[in-house]
Amino acid sequence: MELKIRQMRQARRLTQKEIARHLHCDQSLYSKYERGEREIPLHLLVELALFYGVSLDYLAGLTPQPKPYI
């Protein structure tokens, strides 16, 4: 999951600080989410799925393709 959120962020040329601001958290905390040092709370995963337009299944690694979030 950590790798996917990093890949999606980098593909959109966004910084960790920009994503952290959207999630209302500190950049250092978001960095820990990306590195897998902290578990991402479900409500933030939902926010990321909405932000990137992908399913929670994709973020969790249950599906290989980023299906649209419904």
trRosetta pair geometry for C-beta under 8 A, 3 or more apart (Angstrom, degrees):
i j d omega theta_ij theta_ji phi_ij phi_ji
1 4 5.7 -57 -154 33 35 112
1 5 6.7 26 156 -14 69 103
1 36 7.9 123 66 -96 84 92
1 40 7.1 -130 133 22 133 127
1 59 5.7 46 -141 162 96 69
1 60 5.9 -13 -88 -117 116 33
1 61 5.9 -101 -62 -24 70 104
2 5 6.3 -60 -153 36 31 103
2 6 6.5 27 153 -15 65 109
2 33 6.8 -177 -118 148 88 54
2 34 5.4 111 -168 -172 90 32
2 35 6.3 -69 -172 81 142 3
2 36 4.2 -87 -38 -58 158 86
3 6 5.7 -60 -151 40 32 111
3 7 6.1 32 154 -21 68 109
4 7 5.7 -54 -142 37 30 111
4 8 6.2 28 160 -17 65 106
4 58 7.1 172 -168 146 151 80
4 59 5.9 -176 101 -133 141 50
4 61 7.0 -159 -27 -70 138 80
5 8 5.9 -50 -142 38 32 110
5 9 6.3 35 156 -20 63 107
5 33 6.9 -35 83 129 155 106
5 34 5.9 -125 90 -104 108 77
5 40 7.7 121 -34 -60 161 159
5 48 6.1 -34 -119 -165 114 150
5 59 6.9 43 -63 -141 92 97
6 9 5.8 -57 -149 37 29 111
6 10 6.2 22 158 -13 66 111
6 34 4.7 98 -72 -157 101 110
7 10 6.0 -59 -143 42 27 106
7 11 6.0 32 157 -24 65 109
8 11 5.7 -53 -143 34 29 114
8 12 6.6 12 160 -5 62 109
8 52 5.0 -6 178 -123 144 144
8 54 7.4 -107 -106 -3 148 143
8 66 8.0 123 -95 -104 119 147
9 12 6.3 -74 -157 45 27 99
9 14 4.9 -96 -164 68 77 102
9 15 7.9 -21 172 134 115 3
9 16 7.1 47 170 -82 156 56
9 19 5.7 -51 -115 -48 124 144
9 34 7.7 -55 19 -104 146 130
10 13 7.2 32 -173 -80 38 36
10 14 7.7 -104 -73 46 22 67
12 52 7.9 -137 -29 -116 144 88
14 18 4.7 -116 -170 74 96 134
14 19 5.8 96 134 -46 128 93
15 18 4.7 104 55 0 78 98
15 19 7.3 -149 94 2 46 83
16 19 5.9 -59 -151 42 36 107
16 20 5.9 38 152 -22 70 110
16 27 5.1 97 119 -156 102 93
16 30 5.2 163 -175 101 96 121
16 31 5.4 35 -168 -73 157 82
16 34 6.9 -90 -111 -12 116 146
17 20 5.6 -53 -142 39 29 114
17 21 6.3 35 155 -24 63 103
17 27 4.6 -21 -94 -94 67 130
18 21 5.8 -51 -151 31 29 113
18 22 6.7 29 150 -18 61 104
19 22 5.6 -54 -153 35 36 113
19 23 6.3 21 153 -7 68 110
19 30 5.8 152 96 -168 103 151
19 48 7.9 32 -164 -108 114 95
19 51 7.8 113 -134 141 86 163
20 23 5.8 -64 -144 47 31 103
20 25 5.2 -98 -158 79 82 74
20 26 6.1 -36 -175 128 135 16
20 27 4.4 -140 10 -86 165 54
20 29 7.0 122 -131 62 117 87
20 30 4.0 -124 -83 -14 97 144
21 24 7.5 28 -176 -76 31 37
22 47 7.3 163 134 159 96 119
22 51 6.2 82 148 -110 148 143
23 30 6.6 134 50 -90 139 117
23 44 5.4 43 -152 -139 124 103
23 47 5.7 130 -112 107 82 147
23 48 7.4 -1 -84 -61 119 84
25 29 4.8 -95 160 79 116 132
25 30 5.8 136 92 -52 115 91
25 44 7.4 1 -19 -111 140 137
26 29 4.5 92 64 4 88 104
26 30 7.1 -158 93 -5 46 84
27 30 5.6 -55 -147 38 35 111
27 31 6.2 43 152 -26 67 104
28 31 5.5 -47 -149 31 33 118
28 32 6.9 37 150 -20 61 100
29 32 5.7 -52 -157 31 36 112
29 33 6.9 40 145 -21 64 99
29 38 6.8 -43 -163 48 72 161
30 33 5.4 -47 -155 29 41 116
30 34 6.6 39 149 -17 68 101
31 34 5.7 -53 -152 36 34 111
31 35 6.3 21 154 -8 67 110
32 35 5.8 -61 -141 47 32 104
32 37 4.1 -84 -158 70 86 110
32 38 4.1 51 129 6 118 110
33 36 7.8 35 178 -70 27 27
33 37 7.8 -73 -49 51 20 73
33 38 5.6 -51 -73 73 58 96
33 39 7.9 19 -120 150 76 11
33 40 4.7 69 -143 -79 116 98
33 44 7.6 -97 -117 122 156 145
40 44 5.2 -116 -179 84 94 118
40 45 5.4 112 120 -60 119 90
40 48 7.7 -13 174 -4 149 142
41 44 4.9 86 65 9 82 103
41 45 7.2 -147 99 -7 42 87
42 45 5.4 -53 -148 34 37 114
42 46 6.5 40 154 -21 68 101
43 46 5.6 -47 -151 32 35 114
43 47 6.7 39 148 -20 62 103
44 47 5.3 -47 -148 35 40 116
44 48 6.3 41 151 -19 67 102
45 48 5.6 -52 -147 37 33 111
45 49 6.3 37 152 -21 65 104
45 56 6.1 72 142 -130 113 97
45 59 5.7 156 -161 120 101 152
45 60 7.8 44 -165 -60 143 87
46 49 5.7 -52 -148 34 31 113
46 50 6.5 30 154 -15 64 105
46 56 6.9 -19 -93 -83 61 118
47 50 5.8 -57 -150 39 30 110
47 51 6.1 32 152 -22 65 110
48 51 5.4 -53 -141 37 32 115
48 52 6.0 9 166 1 68 110
48 59 6.4 111 100 -112 120 146
49 52 6.5 -66 -139 50 23 93
49 53 7.8 127 167 -52 52 2
49 54 5.6 -106 -143 76 69 67
49 55 6.4 0 -151 -174 121 13
49 56 5.2 -43 -80 -69 154 66
49 58 7.8 132 -120 55 96 99
49 59 5.8 -95 -78 -21 94 138
49 69 4.8 127 155 -98 97 136
50 53 7.4 22 -173 -73 27 43
50 69 6.0 -133 -91 108 46 165
52 66 7.5 -85 137 -163 114 134
52 69 7.9 108 79 -24 69 125
53 66 7.9 70 100 153 73 116
53 68 5.9 -34 167 -136 87 74
53 69 5.7 -136 -159 15 37 102
54 58 4.6 -85 166 67 117 143
54 59 6.4 130 104 -45 117 88
54 66 4.1 -64 -120 -165 118 98
54 67 6.8 96 -158 64 66 46
54 68 7.1 -88 -112 -121 34 24
54 69 5.8 43 80 -45 17 93
55 58 4.8 107 61 0 80 97
55 59 7.3 -145 101 1 50 84
55 63 6.7 28 70 41 130 137
55 66 7.2 171 21 -167 77 51
55 67 4.4 10 -12 73 126 98
55 68 7.0 58 -46 91 85 23
55 69 5.5 165 -83 -93 45 59
55 70 7.4 -4 -97 11 96 78
56 59 5.5 -53 -149 39 41 112
56 60 6.0 33 154 -14 71 110
56 69 7.6 79 -26 -118 67 97
57 60 5.9 -63 -144 44 28 105
57 62 4.2 -84 -164 69 82 115
57 63 4.5 50 130 0 113 111
57 67 6.9 15 62 38 115 121
58 61 7.7 44 179 -68 29 23
58 62 7.4 -82 -61 52 23 73
58 63 5.2 -53 -80 68 65 99
58 65 7.0 -75 -104 100 115 35
58 66 4.7 87 -154 -116 161 56
58 67 6.1 -175 -43 28 120 73
63 67 6.1 -5 111 -6 156 112
